[in-house]
Amino acid sequence: MRLRRKADTIDLLQGKERIVLDAKQWKGRWSELFQHPSAPIHAELGMGKGRFISELARLHPDMNFIGMDRYEELIRRAYDKALAVGDGEMPGNLVLVRANVEYIDDMFAESELSRIYLNHSDPWPKKRHENRRLTHPRFMHKYMQILKPDGEIHLKTDAASLFEYSLNVFAEMNLPMRQIRLNLHADGTPPNHVFTEYEQKFVNEGLPIYRVEVCMNNGAGS
Ligand SMILES: C[S@@+](CC[C@H](N)C(=O)[O-])C[C@H]1O[C@@H](n2cnc3c(N)ncnc32)[C@H](O)[C@@H]1O
């Protein structure tokens, strides 16, 4: 995603409630940021402009959500969406984080998350870039550490190559999979479905969306 960096973006985000620019400082303490600290935390890694995570926050006020992206300009755009959802204020169950997934194990304590969403992650189709894919085993081991023993990863993508690769990684790690879909919208959009920006674009173009849910299986088989 190409973005022009606006000089004042960091100034605009700095000090805002539930906007985090120093993720590592919150390791083990994320629940303190939410209005209902005891609710489970679900995080979207690489949220882009934030449509999906802000809509989830609106639909599920009893759950806590984190949207993460590495570009502050995207945090700013997601912030605008969050304000729209929260009638001018950041919803009490949503935190937006500028951070690189690469360092996710420095940002979250063991079992701090209940679910991770990977939506239309960059596919990195070239073999030499395999270890950049967000479902590469080196990332999976980090996710398994920070997810609860019964935690889940929900993945959707337009990229058949990333989907096939990810299913193989999950299978090799003996992680149980369910709800595997090779064309999620083939028979119409599922009820209560929440779109991401990328998903909407690809569905409008008539392209299939692949989806799978993975269970953490208490770290067994890793
Ligand atoms: C193709 S976009 C998908 C955005 C959104 N999830 C959607 O489905 O519309 C991928 C996003 O992941 C972010 N991203 C890629 N690698 C990342 C990383 N290592 N850490 C944080 N964000 C990352 C990019 O900045 C981009 O916003």
The ligand as an SDF file (V2000), in Angstrom:
LIG
                    3D

 27 29  0  0  0  0  0  0  0  0999 V2000
   -2.6510   -5.6150    1.7250 C   0  0  0  0  0  0  0  0  0  0  0  0
   -2.9010   -4.6390    3.1160 S   0  0  0  0  0  0  0  0  0  0  0  0
   -4.3710   -5.2990    3.8780 C   0  0  0  0  0  0  0  0  0  0  0  0
   -5.0470   -4.3000    4.7810 C   0  0  0  0  0  0  0  0  0  0  0  0
   -6.3230   -4.8100    5.4910 C   0  0  0  0  0  0  0  0  0  0  0  0
   -6.0400   -5.8950    6.3990 N   0  0  0  0  0  0  0  0  0  0  0  0
   -7.3820   -5.2070    4.5030 C   0  0  0  0  0  0  0  0  0  0  0  0
   -7.6520   -6.4240    4.3890 O   0  0  0  0  0  0  0  0  0  0  0  0
   -7.9450   -4.3170    3.8560 O   0  0  0  0  0  0  0  0  0  0  0  0
   -1.6160   -5.2460    4.1980 C   0  0  0  0  0  0  0  0  0  0  0  0
   -1.3600   -4.3080    5.3690 C   0  0  0  0  0  0  0  0  0  0  0  0
   -0.4470   -4.9540    6.2470 O   0  0  0  0  0  0  0  0  0  0  0  0
    0.4930   -3.9880    6.7120 C   0  0  0  0  0  0  0  0  0  0  0  0
    1.7020   -4.7390    7.0680 N   0  0  0  0  0  0  0  0  0  0  0  0
    2.4250   -5.5250    6.2610 C   0  0  0  0  0  0  0  0  0  0  0  0
    3.4780   -6.0550    6.9250 N   0  0  0  0  0  0  0  0  0  0  0  0
    3.4020   -5.5790    8.1860 C   0  0  0  0  0  0  0  0  0  0  0  0
    4.2020   -5.7430    9.3400 C   0  0  0  0  0  0  0  0  0  0  0  0
    5.3020   -6.5140    9.3280 N   0  0  0  0  0  0  0  0  0  0  0  0
    3.8440   -5.0970   10.4660 N   0  0  0  0  0  0  0  0  0  0  0  0
    2.7300   -4.3120   10.4900 C   0  0  0  0  0  0  0  0  0  0  0  0
    1.9400   -4.1130    9.4170 N   0  0  0  0  0  0  0  0  0  0  0  0
    2.2680   -4.7220    8.2850 C   0  0  0  0  0  0  0  0  0  0  0  0
    0.6720   -3.0350    5.5490 C   0  0  0  0  0  0  0  0  0  0  0  0
    1.1480   -1.7870    5.9690 O   0  0  0  0  0  0  0  0  0  0  0  0
   -0.7360   -2.9710    4.9850 C   0  0  0  0  0  0  0  0  0  0  0  0
   -1.4750   -1.9450    5.5750 O   0  0  0  0  0  0  0  0  0  0  0  0
  1  2  1  0
  2  3  1  0
  2 10  1  0
  3  4  1  0
  4  5  1  0
  5  6  1  0
  5  7  1  0
  7  8  2  0
  7  9  1  0
 10 11  1  0
 11 12  1  0
 11 26  1  0
 12 13  1  0
 13 14  1  0
 13 24  1  0
 14 15  1  0
 14 23  1  0
 15 16  2  0
 16 17  1  0
 17 18  1  0
 17 23  2  0
 18 19  1  0
 18 20  2  0
 20 21  1  0
 21 22  2  0
 22 23  1  0
 24 25  1  0
 24 26  1  0
 26 27  1  0
M  CHG  2   2   1   9  -1
M  END
$$$$
